[in-house]
Amino acid sequence: MSNLTNRFPNWPMATESEEKELLETLYSNQWWRMTGTKVKEFERVFAEMHDAKYALGVTNGTNAIDLLLKSFKVKEGDEVIVPAFTFISTALPVMSLGAIPVPVDIDPVTFCLDPEKVREAVTERTVGIIPVHMAGHLCDMDRLLDIAGEFNLFIMEDACHAHGGEWKGKRAGSIGDAGVFSFQQFKLMTAGEGGALITNSQELYDQAFLYHNVGRPFGDKKYQHLVEGTNYRFSEFQAAVLLPQAGRLAEQNQRRERNAQILNEEIQTIEGIVPQGRLEACTLHTHYMYMFYYNPGKFGGISRERFVEMLNEQGIPAYIAYAQIHDTPIFKEFAASLDDSYSFPNQLDCPASKKVAEEVIWIHHRALLGDEEATRGIAQTIREIQAGVAARI
């Protein structure tokens, strides 16, 4: 079995461009966003990349969600619809405000929010929707926008997997009222940690800026704290390391698209492996994760966890899928704390999410940044594992 350990690029990628930007920042003696220039430049570039008027760099994607929820005036007891299958950070800021994240089922093909299930979950307490562009496949934004318009709900796109992604040519994060992004170590653009929000609403941007800057408006010299904010400010060093990556993103997204198509073609011939599907309207899938269903019955009963270990042993960066958010201990504790008279609109019945959480495996996007031979090597490794099992039976 050929080992692929050295066939994929390292992540993050460090180049002379990052070094130059970081050294410029270091010797500028301006490391704070309020006096430096890198954060402002990055926010301008990032907003333009996503066809948005405003961008705000913040400490991480979770905090970006928190800032927008506060800017949308979400209050205790409000309901916010989220996908049942997502990383827990989509729901945690809702819970922290005393509001109720309502997990809704996903489409079993795209792994994104099912608009019909969203419609069924709307109640008189619902104030907004946070669709997650899972693995970089954009949600059905047309149908979600129709639902939001009908019930007067905000839409905050969780685009933490979708930097530069598109729905019918429209950029992720700029289709709804606002969008959030993550720059955590694994993400398509990374500063180790970090995040951003984008919007076309000056009112939302101004409100979010206040909340992220301990309640102070830009340029304030009289300590005019206008809201109960906190410090979610981005640093000049984070912006410096991200600026060169903004210039590489489009080419990397195109390379991931090409290699994902190659891998799809190869994997379709392997029994027991079914990749995430795609809607035609998703005109640019970023492939933050290459996701697929795994059927252990076609691999001699090898558990999903052991299969992931076997891929890792061959140099393929693979992981099991997230748990459903309502199956996590923290969500169960939160649900138990709600008033006895409260019941979730869908009774937390999310069979598609359950199946994905229990059966899906994902491969990190750096494995789609190699050459064509390495990409085909992923499928060949899976075939060899399957053949090895068959030979022992």
One Martini backbone bead per residue (centre of mass of N, CA, C, O) as a GRO file, in nm:
protein
  393
    1MET     BB    1   0.094   0.037   0.025
    2SER     BB    2   0.076   0.368  -0.046
    3ASN     BB    3   0.220   0.644   0.094
    4LEU     BB    4   0.088   0.999   0.147
    5THR     BB    5   0.233   1.190   0.349
    6ASN     BB    6   0.415   1.366   0.112
    7ARG     BB    7   0.166   1.455  -0.106
    8PHE     BB    8   0.080   1.687   0.080
    9PRO     BB    9   0.036   1.979   0.191
   10ASN     BB   10   0.090   2.184   0.420
   11TRP     BB   11  -0.089   2.290   0.729
   12PRO     BB   12  -0.006   2.563   0.703
   13MET     BB   13   0.109   2.809   0.482
   14ALA     BB   14   0.451   2.921   0.451
   15THR     BB   15   0.572   3.228   0.332
   16GLU     BB   16   0.732   3.514   0.236
   17SER     BB   17   0.475   3.685   0.258
   18GLU     BB   18   0.415   3.639   0.556
   19GLU     BB   19   0.686   3.734   0.661
   20LYS     BB   20   0.673   4.023   0.557
   21GLU     BB   21   0.414   4.110   0.703
   22LEU     BB   22   0.510   4.046   0.992
   23LEU     BB   23   0.760   4.230   0.995
   24GLU     BB   24   0.620   4.491   0.939
   25THR     BB   25   0.454   4.480   1.198
   26LEU     BB   26   0.673   4.452   1.409
   27TYR     BB   27   0.834   4.732   1.310
   28SER     BB   28   0.590   4.941   1.345
   29ASN     BB   29   0.462   4.947   1.645
   30GLN     BB   30   0.163   4.842   1.530
   31TRP     BB   31  -0.052   4.597   1.696
   32TRP     BB   32  -0.315   4.763   1.675
   33ARG     BB   33  -0.610   4.821   1.514
   34MET     BB   34  -0.641   5.135   1.586
   35THR     BB   35  -0.330   5.209   1.460
   36GLY     BB   36  -0.319   5.029   1.235
   37THR     BB   37  -0.342   4.870   0.886
   38LYS     BB   38  -0.400   4.561   0.841
   39VAL     BB   39  -0.694   4.523   0.923
   40LYS     BB   40  -0.817   4.725   0.729
   41GLU     BB   41  -0.711   4.588   0.474
   42PHE     BB   42  -0.837   4.312   0.517
   43GLU     BB   43  -1.133   4.400   0.532
   44ARG     BB   44  -1.145   4.512   0.248
   45VAL     BB   45  -1.064   4.254   0.095
   46PHE     BB   46  -1.277   4.056   0.216
   47ALA     BB   47  -1.525   4.208   0.125
   48GLU     BB   48  -1.465   4.207  -0.180
   49MET     BB   49  -1.451   3.893  -0.214
   50HIS     BB   50  -1.780   3.892  -0.100
   51ASP     BB   51  -1.960   4.133  -0.189
   52ALA     BB   52  -1.910   4.345   0.047
   53LYS     BB   53  -1.909   4.638   0.241
   54TYR     BB   54  -1.844   4.474   0.515
   55ALA     BB   55  -1.577   4.412   0.759
   56LEU     BB   56  -1.496   4.213   1.067
   57GLY     BB   57  -1.248   4.152   1.271
   58VAL     BB   58  -1.203   3.869   1.492
   59THR     BB   59  -1.125   3.622   1.721
   60ASN     BB   60  -1.378   3.442   1.610
   61GLY     BB   61  -1.650   3.273   1.490
   62THR     BB   62  -1.813   3.259   1.751
   63ASN     BB   63  -1.800   3.568   1.811
   64ALA     BB   64  -1.940   3.654   1.551
   65ILE     BB   65  -2.212   3.537   1.626
   66ASP     BB   66  -2.253   3.694   1.887
   67LEU     BB   67  -2.246   3.980   1.766
   68LEU     BB   68  -2.493   3.939   1.577
   69LEU     BB   69  -2.705   3.863   1.781
   70LYS     BB   70  -2.686   4.134   1.929
   71SER     BB   71  -2.747   4.308   1.671
   72PHE     BB   72  -3.038   4.151   1.640
   73LYS     BB   73  -3.166   4.135   1.935
   74VAL     BB   74  -3.131   3.884   2.088
   75LYS     BB   75  -3.327   3.703   2.328
   76GLU     BB   76  -3.468   3.566   2.573
   77GLY     BB   77  -3.653   3.288   2.422
   78ASP     BB   78  -3.555   3.284   2.159
   79GLU     BB   79  -3.550   3.150   1.829
   80VAL     BB   80  -3.290   2.957   1.654
   81ILE     BB   81  -3.211   2.823   1.357
   82VAL     BB   82  -3.036   2.511   1.324
   83PRO     BB   83  -2.837   2.267   1.255
   84ALA     BB   84  -2.794   1.947   1.371
   85PHE     BB   85  -2.548   1.949   1.166
   86THR     BB   86  -2.275   2.071   1.352
   87PHE     BB   87  -2.086   2.270   1.502
   88ILE     BB   88  -2.136   2.391   1.821
   89SER     BB   89  -2.079   2.704   1.762
   90THR     BB   90  -2.356   2.772   1.636
   91ALA     BB   91  -2.511   2.742   1.931
   92LEU     BB   92  -2.368   2.867   2.183
   93PRO     BB   93  -2.441   3.178   2.156
   94VAL     BB   94  -2.740   3.135   2.192
   95MET     BB   95  -2.732   3.013   2.476
   96SER     BB   96  -2.575   3.254   2.617
   97LEU     BB   97  -2.843   3.449   2.570
   98GLY     BB   98  -3.106   3.254   2.631
   99ALA     BB   99  -3.157   3.123   2.385
  100ILE     BB  100  -3.291   2.894   2.122
  101PRO     BB  101  -3.165   2.629   1.969
  102VAL     BB  102  -3.299   2.481   1.668
  103PRO     BB  103  -3.279   2.173   1.556
  104VAL     BB  104  -3.242   2.088   1.209
  105ASP     BB  105  -3.267   1.919   0.943
  106ILE     BB  106  -3.109   1.765   0.672
  107ASP     BB  107  -2.970   1.696   0.381
  108PRO     BB  108  -2.849   1.380   0.279
  109VAL     BB  109  -2.667   1.502   0.039
  110THR     BB  110  -2.549   1.802   0.132
  111PHE     BB  111  -2.571   1.866   0.460
  112CYS     BB  112  -2.794   2.078   0.457
  113LEU     BB  113  -3.042   2.255   0.512
  114ASP     BB  114  -3.387   2.191   0.523
  115PRO     BB  115  -3.632   2.396   0.423
  116GLU     BB  116  -3.884   2.236   0.514
  117LYS     BB  117  -3.788   2.200   0.810
  118VAL     BB  118  -3.776   2.496   0.868
  119ARG     BB  119  -4.070   2.570   0.827
  120GLU     BB  120  -4.180   2.367   1.047
  121ALA     BB  121  -4.005   2.522   1.291
  122VAL     BB  122  -4.172   2.767   1.291
  123THR     BB  123  -4.249   3.021   1.526
  124GLU     BB  124  -4.335   3.287   1.732
  125ARG     BB  125  -4.015   3.275   1.843
  126THR     BB  126  -3.886   3.317   1.578
  127VAL     BB  127  -3.590   3.517   1.443
  128GLY     BB  128  -3.387   3.296   1.305
  129ILE     BB  129  -3.114   3.189   1.077
  130ILE     BB  130  -2.836   2.935   1.065
  131PRO     BB  131  -2.675   2.859   0.799
  132VAL     BB  132  -2.465   2.587   0.693
  133HIS     BB  133  -2.181   2.553   0.483
  134MET     BB  134  -2.112   2.244   0.430
  135ALA     BB  135  -1.780   2.211   0.340
  136GLY     BB  136  -1.879   2.449   0.109
  137HIS     BB  137  -2.179   2.395   0.072
  138LEU     BB  138  -2.436   2.565  -0.020
  139CYS     BB  139  -2.722   2.659   0.059
  140ASP     BB  140  -3.062   2.709  -0.005
  141MET     BB  141  -3.107   3.041  -0.036
  142ASP     BB  142  -3.373   3.088  -0.176
  143ARG     BB  143  -3.562   2.936   0.024
  144LEU     BB  144  -3.464   3.077   0.284
  145LEU     BB  145  -3.540   3.365   0.199
  146ASP     BB  146  -3.842   3.312   0.172
  147ILE     BB  147  -3.889   3.235   0.467
  148ALA     BB  148  -3.774   3.491   0.597
  149GLY     BB  149  -3.974   3.685   0.459
  150GLU     BB  150  -4.242   3.559   0.561
  151PHE     BB  151  -4.129   3.571   0.892
  152ASN     BB  152  -3.919   3.785   0.968
  153LEU     BB  153  -3.609   3.683   0.931
  154PHE     BB  154  -3.296   3.623   0.993
  155ILE     BB  155  -2.973   3.581   0.814
  156MET     BB  156  -2.693   3.380   0.920
  157GLU     BB  157  -2.405   3.290   0.776
  158ASP     BB  158  -2.222   2.993   0.803
  159ALA     BB  159  -1.886   3.037   0.649
  160CYS     BB  160  -1.641   2.862   0.782
  161HIS     BB  161  -1.622   2.670   0.498
  162ALA     BB  162  -1.671   2.929   0.257
  163HIS     BB  163  -1.438   3.073   0.128
  164GLY     BB  164  -1.556   3.185  -0.182
  165GLY     BB  165  -1.821   3.084  -0.211
  166GLU     BB  166  -2.118   2.973  -0.418
  167TRP     BB  167  -2.453   3.104  -0.522
  168LYS     BB  168  -2.518   3.180  -0.821
  169GLY     BB  169  -2.246   3.376  -0.791
  170LYS     BB  170  -2.281   3.418  -0.491
  171ARG     BB  171  -2.138   3.505  -0.202
  172ALA     BB  172  -2.053   3.406   0.083
  173GLY     BB  173  -2.227   3.605   0.336
  174SER     BB  174  -2.399   3.808   0.115
  175ILE     BB  175  -2.705   3.694   0.102
  176GLY     BB  176  -2.780   3.767   0.359
  177ASP     BB  177  -2.742   3.978   0.629
  178ALA     BB  178  -2.503   3.781   0.717
  179GLY     BB  179  -2.155   3.670   0.790
  180VAL     BB  180  -1.937   3.397   0.889
  181PHE     BB  181  -1.588   3.340   0.989
  182SER     BB  182  -1.295   3.128   0.994
  183PHE     BB  183  -0.925   3.114   1.122
  184GLN     BB  184  -0.857   2.847   1.191
  185GLN     BB  185  -0.616   2.618   1.139
  186PHE     BB  186  -0.799   2.438   0.920
  187LYS     BB  187  -0.877   2.653   0.743
  188LEU     BB  188  -0.872   2.814   0.431
  189MET     BB  189  -0.808   3.041   0.636
  190THR     BB  190  -0.523   3.130   0.857
  191ALA     BB  191  -0.429   3.237   1.220
  192GLY     BB  192  -0.514   2.985   1.407
  193GLU     BB  193  -0.694   3.233   1.483
  194GLY     BB  194  -1.019   3.360   1.401
  195GLY     BB  195  -1.240   3.617   1.247
  196ALA     BB  196  -1.551   3.708   1.064
  197LEU     BB  197  -1.765   3.967   0.939
  198ILE     BB  198  -2.039   4.024   0.708
  199THR     BB  199  -2.197   4.313   0.532
  200ASN     BB  200  -2.452   4.553   0.390
  201SER     BB  201  -2.496   4.678   0.681
  202GLN     BB  202  -2.428   4.950   0.863
  203GLU     BB  203  -2.586   4.897   1.121
  204LEU     BB  204  -2.463   4.622   1.186
  205TYR     BB  205  -2.169   4.703   1.184
  206ASP     BB  206  -2.179   4.923   1.404
  207GLN     BB  207  -2.284   4.736   1.625
  208ALA     BB  208  -2.055   4.526   1.617
  209PHE     BB  209  -1.826   4.718   1.676
  210LEU     BB  210  -1.914   4.793   1.956
  211TYR     BB  211  -1.917   4.507   2.085
  212HIS     BB  212  -1.599   4.451   2.008
  213ASN     BB  213  -1.527   4.759   2.155
  214VAL     BB  214  -1.645   4.797   2.447
  215GLY     BB  215  -1.868   5.016   2.324
  216ARG     BB  216  -1.685   5.174   2.122
  217PRO     BB  217  -1.640   5.399   1.902
  218PHE     BB  218  -1.480   5.510   1.650
  219GLY     BB  219  -1.251   5.750   1.785
  220ASP     BB  220  -1.280   5.744   2.078
  221LYS     BB  221  -1.177   5.985   2.363
  222LYS     BB  222  -1.428   5.965   2.609
  223TYR     BB  223  -1.546   5.693   2.701
  224GLN     BB  224  -1.805   5.592   2.509
  225HIS     BB  225  -2.010   5.355   2.635
  226LEU     BB  226  -2.297   5.233   2.459
  227VAL     BB  227  -2.243   4.927   2.524
  228GLU     BB  228  -2.228   4.586   2.628
  229GLY     BB  229  -1.926   4.500   2.574
  230THR     BB  230  -1.623   4.366   2.424
  231ASN     BB  231  -1.312   4.191   2.345
  232TYR     BB  232  -1.292   4.113   1.977
  233ARG     BB  233  -1.022   4.188   1.865
  234PHE     BB  234  -0.807   4.222   1.614
  235SER     BB  235  -0.490   4.164   1.496
  236GLU     BB  236  -0.222   4.255   1.305
  237PHE     BB  237  -0.104   3.965   1.277
  238GLN     BB  238  -0.348   3.825   1.161
  239ALA     BB  239  -0.373   4.002   0.910
  240ALA     BB  240  -0.089   3.955   0.794
  241VAL     BB  241  -0.126   3.637   0.747
  242LEU     BB  242  -0.392   3.674   0.555
  243LEU     BB  243  -0.332   3.846   0.305
  244PRO     BB  244  -0.190   3.634   0.118
  245GLN     BB  245  -0.430   3.428   0.123
  246ALA     BB  246  -0.629   3.595  -0.040
  247GLY     BB  247  -0.456   3.560  -0.310
  248ARG     BB  248  -0.488   3.222  -0.307
  249LEU     BB  249  -0.784   3.121  -0.289
  250ALA     BB  250  -0.894   3.088  -0.578
  251GLU     BB  251  -0.691   2.873  -0.672
  252GLN     BB  252  -0.752   2.667  -0.447
  253ASN     BB  253  -1.051   2.627  -0.507
  254GLN     BB  254  -1.005   2.519  -0.795
  255ARG     BB  255  -0.833   2.276  -0.713
  256ARG     BB  256  -1.043   2.141  -0.533
  257GLU     BB  257  -1.253   2.104  -0.749
  258ARG     BB  258  -1.090   1.921  -0.936
  259ASN     BB  259  -1.012   1.698  -0.726
  260ALA     BB  260  -1.300   1.627  -0.636
  261GLN     BB  261  -1.390   1.520  -0.910
  262ILE     BB  262  -1.186   1.295  -0.928
  263LEU     BB  263  -1.265   1.153  -0.663
  264ASN     BB  264  -1.557   1.098  -0.734
  265GLU     BB  265  -1.500   0.913  -0.977
  266GLU     BB  266  -1.340   0.701  -0.815
  267ILE     BB  267  -1.548   0.640  -0.572
  268GLN     BB  268  -1.802   0.538  -0.738
  269THR     BB  269  -1.655   0.237  -0.758
  270ILE     BB  270  -1.700   0.210  -0.442
  271GLU     BB  271  -1.816   0.015  -0.220
  272GLY     BB  272  -1.943   0.204   0.064
  273ILE     BB  273  -1.906   0.486  -0.098
  274VAL     BB  274  -2.059   0.821  -0.039
  275PRO     BB  275  -2.065   1.125  -0.148
  276GLN     BB  276  -2.125   1.429  -0.137
  277GLY     BB  277  -2.344   1.626  -0.273
  278ARG     BB  278  -2.484   1.845  -0.546
  279LEU     BB  279  -2.582   2.153  -0.641
  280GLU     BB  280  -2.592   2.350  -0.917
  281ALA     BB  281  -2.613   2.629  -0.753
  282CYS     BB  282  -2.330   2.543  -0.657
  283THR     BB  283  -2.070   2.720  -0.810
  284LEU     BB  284  -1.885   2.703  -0.530
  285HIS     BB  285  -1.691   2.457  -0.387
  286THR     BB  286  -1.446   2.443  -0.129
  287HIS     BB  287  -1.373   2.182   0.032
  288TYR     BB  288  -1.295   2.166   0.335
  289MET     BB  289  -1.453   1.893   0.311
  290TYR     BB  290  -1.433   1.550   0.238
  291MET     BB  291  -1.738   1.378   0.213
  292PHE     BB  292  -1.849   1.043   0.342
  293TYR     BB  293  -1.997   0.755   0.330
  294TYR     BB  294  -1.973   0.464   0.552
  295ASN     BB  295  -1.971   0.103   0.497
  296PRO     BB  296  -1.871  -0.163   0.688
  297GLY     BB  297  -1.998  -0.405   0.522
  298LYS     BB  298  -1.777  -0.340   0.274
  299PHE     BB  299  -1.525  -0.379   0.518
  300GLY     BB  300  -1.555  -0.627   0.719
  301GLY     BB  301  -1.651  -0.441   0.980
  302ILE     BB  302  -1.503  -0.190   0.991
  303SER     BB  303  -1.482   0.066   1.164
  304ARG     BB  304  -1.483   0.395   1.136
  305GLU     BB  305  -1.247   0.451   1.330
  306ARG     BB  306  -1.050   0.244   1.200
  307PHE     BB  307  -1.057   0.356   0.913
  308VAL     BB  308  -0.933   0.629   0.986
  309GLU     BB  309  -0.669   0.515   1.092
  310MET     BB  310  -0.584   0.385   0.821
  311LEU     BB  311  -0.566   0.650   0.668
  312ASN     BB  312  -0.360   0.788   0.852
  313GLU     BB  313  -0.132   0.571   0.807
  314GLN     BB  314  -0.137   0.679   0.484
  315GLY     BB  315  -0.159   1.014   0.505
  316ILE     BB  316  -0.468   1.067   0.561
  317PRO     BB  317  -0.675   1.340   0.665
  318ALA     BB  318  -0.894   1.190   0.881
  319TYR     BB  319  -1.248   1.197   1.000
  320ILE     BB  320  -1.507   1.218   1.190
  321ALA     BB  321  -1.802   1.327   1.237
  322TYR     BB  322  -2.006   1.506   1.379
  323ALA     BB  323  -2.222   1.561   1.610
  324GLN     BB  324  -2.504   1.612   1.716
  325ILE     BB  325  -2.589   1.875   1.904
  326HIS     BB  326  -2.822   1.719   2.080
  327ASP     BB  327  -2.587   1.490   2.172
  328THR     BB  328  -2.455   1.676   2.354
  329PRO     BB  329  -2.402   1.748   2.677
  330ILE     BB  330  -2.460   2.058   2.669
  331PHE     BB  331  -2.739   2.041   2.532
  332LYS     BB  332  -2.879   1.857   2.733
  333GLU     BB  333  -2.847   2.053   2.968
  334PHE     BB  334  -2.999   2.285   2.839
  335ALA     BB  335  -3.272   2.141   2.785
  336ALA     BB  336  -3.318   2.069   3.092
  337SER     BB  337  -3.339   2.390   3.176
  338LEU     BB  338  -3.597   2.418   3.061
  339ASP     BB  339  -3.902   2.459   3.060
  340ASP     BB  340  -4.146   2.218   3.094
  341SER     BB  341  -4.333   2.354   2.858
  342TYR     BB  342  -4.109   2.300   2.663
  343SER     BB  343  -4.089   2.234   2.303
  344PHE     BB  344  -3.967   2.117   2.031
  345PRO     BB  345  -4.100   2.140   1.721
  346ASN     BB  346  -3.943   1.843   1.631
  347GLN     BB  347  -3.838   1.669   1.877
  348LEU     BB  348  -3.548   1.609   1.766
  349ASP     BB  349  -3.612   1.493   1.470
  350CYS     BB  350  -3.303   1.383   1.281
  351PRO     BB  351  -3.225   1.145   1.065
  352ALA     BB  352  -3.011   1.263   0.871
  353SER     BB  353  -2.815   1.365   1.088
  354LYS     BB  354  -2.769   1.095   1.225
  355LYS     BB  355  -2.644   0.950   0.983
  356VAL     BB  356  -2.406   1.138   0.940
  357ALA     BB  357  -2.283   1.123   1.228
  358GLU     BB  358  -2.251   0.789   1.205
  359GLU     BB  359  -2.117   0.760   0.880
  360VAL     BB  360  -1.921   0.994   0.842
  361ILE     BB  361  -1.638   1.112   0.654
  362TRP     BB  362  -1.339   1.324   0.661
  363ILE     BB  363  -1.128   1.531   0.451
  364HIS     BB  364  -0.887   1.739   0.434
  365HIS     BB  365  -0.820   1.994   0.205
  366ARG     BB  366  -0.511   1.941   0.156
  367ALA     BB  367  -0.573   1.673  -0.014
  368LEU     BB  368  -0.675   1.883  -0.264
  369LEU     BB  369  -0.365   2.023  -0.319
  370GLY     BB  370  -0.259   1.824  -0.491
  371ASP     BB  371  -0.211   1.606  -0.718
  372GLU     BB  372  -0.362   1.380  -0.916
  373GLU     BB  373  -0.219   1.129  -0.807
  374ALA     BB  374  -0.285   1.178  -0.507
  375THR     BB  375  -0.588   1.176  -0.537
  376ARG     BB  376  -0.606   0.885  -0.650
  377GLY     BB  377  -0.466   0.760  -0.397
  378ILE     BB  378  -0.705   0.767  -0.208
  379ALA     BB  379  -0.880   0.560  -0.358
  380GLN     BB  380  -0.666   0.337  -0.365
  381THR     BB  381  -0.650   0.296  -0.061
  382ILE     BB  382  -0.943   0.207  -0.025
  383ARG     BB  383  -0.924  -0.038  -0.210
  384GLU     BB  384  -0.698  -0.183  -0.052
  385ILE     BB  385  -0.853  -0.220   0.206
  386GLN     BB  386  -1.083  -0.383   0.081
  387ALA     BB  387  -0.907  -0.609  -0.043
  388GLY     BB  388  -0.777  -0.704   0.222
  389VAL     BB  389  -1.038  -0.799   0.350
  390ALA     BB  390  -1.130  -0.999   0.127
  391ALA     BB  391  -0.873  -1.187   0.152
  392ARG     BB  392  -0.954  -1.279   0.461
  393ILE     BB  393  -1.247  -1.416   0.394
   0.00000   0.00000   0.00000
